[in-house]
């Protein structure tokens, strides 16, 4: 079973999406195993990451 890490190519940048630095930091913590149990409420920013893509990626990576 694979975690999809090799296939992951990043997120699309959209007009209004999740704050990129907040998402990047949370994903760094998540992959290091030190993230909080639930994802934070990311700020919405201009030229942010696509929200649906981020939510789907977090769901893939979070332990079940």
Secondary structure as UniProt FT lines:
FT   TURN            5..7
FT   STRAND          13..18
FT   HELIX           20..32
FT   STRAND          44..49
FT   HELIX           51..61
//
